[in-house]
């Protein structure tokens, strides 16, 4: 194949994957006769039939995080990034590894594939359901997702937990070393952050779930790691590349180093701060800047870390602290870290506010601050990432069941996946997960959220369920 043909094939393949993602997304919102859906299906049929004329058979396959068309790996492009990412998740959810198109494809064939995909998403055995629903379609066949690593030897949840707690103990080590005036291993910090970045690209919801587990005793270290995870996940939504995500994770991890200088009796004070104590607290960004500059040789990452440590409380409209003589535009990383920092601080039980705020309450306060204290555009991406009901939110369902949100839904933010922990009769049960987009035969939702609840009131330990 010459370069021109090669380029054409790649361009059409990217468009095909993007279009398939659009069709699947639209079908989850609208019924089969919707104009937008009908025209998207027509486009995909035309694309496929052009491909089939040239290639006879078109095999779309998911391997790891990449799609291949007829053994040709399709590179991600920024304009299609969110749709590629969505389709990867949808394939994995259904254990779908490949879709093979042959002969002339008709609109009805694509509609059958869509119906099968929707049915599979509610099934205990998604791929089996998908395969059964596609049995009568002659022009399209499906193949199961091949696990690169066997499931039993590779427990994803264990890996995510290990990565999270490694990061917490590393952060604790960094602060202790710096207090003692010892050198800090930046290479190790980079390895810790890189493994978090890898898992956010693979298992975003699970790692975000770890940030919902708050530990009052080790607030400072958990907070630094949570801010790092939330920042990297937000950076991924913004389309930052892997190198930038690692950099963002590092600067977020070190954003609060200045707090080492605050005396423990002030930092851990159980009552409100006096004016003098607030003056001390407000110095930590300047102390953070100095601490970062002492870390190691002067390079790009050190400068970015120092800037974020200095700027993360300045606010989008510069009404925060420290005050500066000349107005300046905050760095992108500072604006991202500021969002993550506020959200995690509000939803954590800190010494000086023992009762954490519910995630939805924190988001509504942040919404009021968007445009003044917080970057309004980044806040939109942030709410889309954590969902209207973030992971860890305790909800009452209209079935009188009580559940914890365990996975958000990007398309239907009001319909996340929920782990039911109290049944309709008020009995505590071992958490069973339900999908709030599931409907009955009459197309009516089986469950909806009635209201959010306070987990502290019910003495519910999030860690017990989310871990």
Buried (B, 14 or more C-beta within 10 A) or exposed (E): EEEEEEEEBBEBBBBBBBBBBBBBBBBBEEEEEEEEBBEBBEBBBEBBBEBBEEBEEBBBBBEEEEBBBBEEEBEBEEEBBBBBBBBBEBBBEBBBBBBBBBEEBBEEBBBBBBBBBBBBBBBEEBBEBBBBBBEEBEBBBBBBBEEEEEEEEEEEEEBBBEBBEBBBEBBBBBBEEBEEEEEBBBEEBBEBBBBBBBBBBBBBBBBBBBBBBBEEEBBBBBBBBBBBBBBBBBBBBBEBEEEBBBBBBBBBBBBBBBBBBBEEEBBEBEEEEEEEBEEBBBBBBBBBBBBBBEBBEEEEBBEBBBBBBBBBBBBBBBEBBBEEEEEEEBBBBBBBBBBBBBBBBBBBBBBBEEEBBBBBBBBEEBBEBBEEBBBEEBBEBBBBBBBBBBBBBBBBBEBEBBBBBBBBBBEBBEBBBBBBBBBEEEEEEEBEEBBBBEEEEEEEEBBEBEEBBEBEEEEBEBEEBBE
